Amino acid sequence: MGVFVFLPLVLPLTAWPIARLAEQHLHPRTATRLLTGVAAVMAVCSTVCLGLLMVVGTAQLPGNPLPDGWSDPEVRAAVPFDEVAGKVAIPALCAVLAACGRSLWRHGRVRRRAHRALAGLRGTEAAVLPDDVPYAYALPGGRRDRVVVTTAMLDCLEPAERRALFAHERAHLAARHHRFLLAVQLAARANPFLRPLRTAVAYTAERWADEDAAQAVGSRRTVARAIGKAALVSRGTPVATLAGLAAAGPVPRRVAALLGPAPAVRRLPSLFTLVGLAVWGAAAGTAVSAMSSANSAVTMVLILYAATPL
């Protein structure tokens, strides 16, 4: 395997430039899908390589249940610095699995609690809560998707701005943004180098919903006013852990983008631009990460198969 087993652990660094440039130069829908795909692939690859390193480290521990042949020098020679890397990978992989499991558990718990709290309310698509605290959020899953908003929030908005608010939250549900957000959240738990992509997707998903809302109501300025007012009066929401859907993101940047022209819907940019170089650099890093993890996995399987007594 050589150094190939370590490459997927650091290759997420190649995606840092596009994490920032995608927010500014790509359509929010394209940016969200691209960054989520890159983050998911790189997270899986780095976790696979951590698992391969953990096998080598676990085989060195006395009393382990693995076959004796897996601790032979020939097996350990396939991993550079096996004495250190193999043993460090054990707690690292345990930490990754624990962090991802905890995120999934919290996400599921919050969704279940929110659906139970709204079970007795009328309304199939929207639930208006008689609450003095202004907030609004999109609640996916359960028997049906719902937009939840309080009377205090509605009182702060004009009729046109209310329509913009509902259109924004419905856009989150229609595009299943919670899946993108959960995917990048898990990716960032698997590899800390992917955190910039999680931050970028949290912003681009909001911008995606902003643009869809602007098309639905026919006025970008109305959506900008609704977002600004909602951010000023909102005091948070009881489901802020729901994969980031309740986070408003950098509101001034979103308002400024809505007051400008609509982003062009186009394919990937040319290679001869800065954002194009960043896109293809991230794509190359993702491809190398996938090939390195696949090569390491196949090599390790063959080596362990040869070292396992029949």
N, C-alpha and C positions, 0 to 999 in steps of 0.2 A: 504493500500500500504506500509506503513512504510518506512524504509530506502531504500526499493527496487527502489523507484522512483529516488533516487539520484545515485544509483550505475552506470547506464550507462553514467553518466556525468564524472566519474573518472576512469572507467575501461579501457579507451584507454591507461592508463599508463602501463597496462600489455603487450602492443604491442611494447613498446620502445626497449626491448632487441632484438626482431627479426628484428626491423627496421634497426639495424646496422649489425647484424650477417647475415641477408639474402644477403646483398651486397657481403659478403666475401665467403659464403659457399654454396649458392644455385645458380642454373643456373639462369641467368638473366630473362629468360622467366617465370620460376616458381616463382621467387621472385616478379616480377612485378604483376603477377596475384594474388598471395597470399596476398601481402601487399595492393593491391587495394581493394580486397574483404573484408579484415579485416577493412580497413578504411571506406569503404562505409557502411557496416553493423553497425559499431559503431557510425558513424555519424547520420544515420537514427534513431538509438535507442536513442541517447542523445537528438536529436531534438524532438522526440515523448515525452520524459519525460519532456522536457522544456515546451512543449505545455500543458501537463497535469498540471504542476505547474502553468502555466499562467492562466488556467481556474480558479483555486482556487484563485489566486491573483486578477483576473479581477472581480470575483464575490463579492469581498470585497469592490470594489470601489463604491462610491455612484453614483447613476444614470446610472449604467451599464445596458445594454439591456438583460442580462441573467435572467433566472427565479429566483425568490426570494429564492426558496428552495436551490439553489446552494451555498448560503452563510451561510447556517445553520451550527451550531457548529458541527453537526454530519458529515457533508461533510468535513469541515476543519480539523477535527480530524484525517482524513485518511492520512494527509500529516504532517510529523513532522516539527515543526517550521513554520507553515503555514503563520503566520503574516509576516515573513521576506522572506521566500523562495518564496511564491506565488507572492509577489510584485516585488521581484528582477527578477523573471523569465520573467516579462512583457517586460522590456527594453532589457533583454538578448536575448529573442526570436526575438524581432524586429531587433536587431543588426545582428543576424544570418541570418534572411531572407533578410535583406538589403545587407549584404556582399555577400551572394550567388547570389542574383539577380544581383548585380553589376558585379560579375565575369562572369556570363552568358552573360550579355549585352556586356561587353567588348570583350569577346571571339567572340560573333557573329558579332560585329561591325568590328573587325579586319579582320575576314575571309571575310566579304562582301567587305570591302575596297580592300583587296588584290586581290580578284577575279575580281573586277571591273578594277583594274589597269592592270591586265593581260589579259583582255578580247580581246584586239586587237592583241595579240601576237600569232605567229604561234607555232606549236608544241603541240602535244596531251599529252605527258607525261613529257616533260621538257621544261622549258622556260629560255632562256639565255638572260639576260638583259645587254645592253651595259652601264655598270656602272663602274666607277673607284674605287668604294668601294667594297672590297671583302667580300662576304657573300653568304651563301647558306642555304636553308631551305625547308622543305616539307610542302606543302599546301594542306590539305585535303578538301573534300566537293566540293560543287558547281556541275557543270556538270561533272567534272572529277578531279581526284587527279593529282597534278603536283609537280614536283621538280623544284624549282626556284634557279638559280645560276647566278652570274654575270661574265662577261668576265674577270674582275680583279681577281676573285677567280680561274678561270680556268687557267689563265696565270701563277699563282703561283705553279701549280701542274704539275707533269709529267703525260703522258697518262695513265699509270697504276693507278696512284693516283686519276686521274679524275674518272676512272671507279669505284674505291673504294668509292669515295665521292657519286657518283650517287647511288651505291648499298646501301650505308648507308641510304640515304634519302628515297629510295624506300622501304627499310625495315620498316621505320617508317610508311609509308603509308599502306603497305601490312598488318601489324599487328595492324593497327588502334591505334597507341600509343597515339594519341591525346585524345582518349576517356579515357584511363587509367589516363593520366595526368590531364584531366579536372575533373575526378571523385575524385582524391585525393586532388585536389585544392579546390573543393567544400567541401570535408570532413574536410579539415583543417580550412575552414571558419566556418563550423558548430561547430567544437570543437577544440580549440587551442591545446589540448593535442595530436592531430593527426598530427601536423606539422612535427615531425620526419619521419612519414611515407610518407608524400608528398616529402620531401627531398630525401628519399631513392628511391622512385619510379622514380623521375626525373633522378637519376643515373642509376638504373637498366634498365630503358627503353632505355637509350643511349647504355648501354652495350649489351642489346638484339639486337639493330640495328647493333652494331659493330660486334657481332658474326655472324649475318646473312650476313653482307657484306663480312666478311672473308670467309664464305662458298661460296658466289657467285663468288668472284674473285679468290679464291683458295690460298690466301696468307695473313696470319695474319700480317706479317711484313709490307706489302704494305698498309693495312688499318691503321696500327699504324702510319706510316709515313704521310699518308693523313690527319689523325686526328690531328697530331702534327702540320703540316704545316698550315692547315686551322685555327687552334686555334691561331697560332702566327700572321697570317696576318689579321684575321677577326677583324672588328671593330664594330661588332654588326649588327643587322638586323632590318628593319623597322617593323617587326611583332614579336617583342620579347614578346609580351603579348599573343601570340597564344598558350595558355595552356602550356607554357614552352617548346614547340617543338624547338624553336630557341636557347635554352640555351645549351651550349656545355657540361656542367657538369664539374666535376673534371677531366680535361684532363690528368694530369700525372698518375692518377690511372687507367684510361681507357687504356692509352698506355702501362703501365706496365702489365695490364691484357692481352692485345693482344700479348705482347712479351713472355708471358708464355704459358703453355699448354691450350688447349681448355677446358672449364668447362664441367664436366660430366653431362649428361642428366639423371637424376634419380628421383625417387619419393621422398616423404618427408623423411627426415633423421630419423635415429633411435632415440627413446626416450632417449637412454643412452648416448647421446652426448650433448654438450652445445647448439648447434644450434637446436637440436631436442627438448630439454627442452624449448627453447625460442619459437619454432613453436607451440608446444602443449600448452604452457602457453598463447600465443596469441589466439589460438583457444578456449581455455577454457574461457578466458576473453570475447571473442566475443559471445560464447554461453550463458554465464551468462548475458551479456548485453542484448541479444535478449530475453531471458526468463524474465528478470526483467522488461524490457519495455512492453512486452506482458502482464505480470501479472499486472503491474500497470495500463495499458490501460483498460484491462477487468474489474479490480476492480473499477476503476473510472467510467466507463460507467454504471456498476451496481449500484453504489452509487448514481450517478446523476439521473439515471432512477427512483430509489426509492424516491429521494428527489424532483422529479418534479411533481407538482400537475397535475392531469388529468383533 
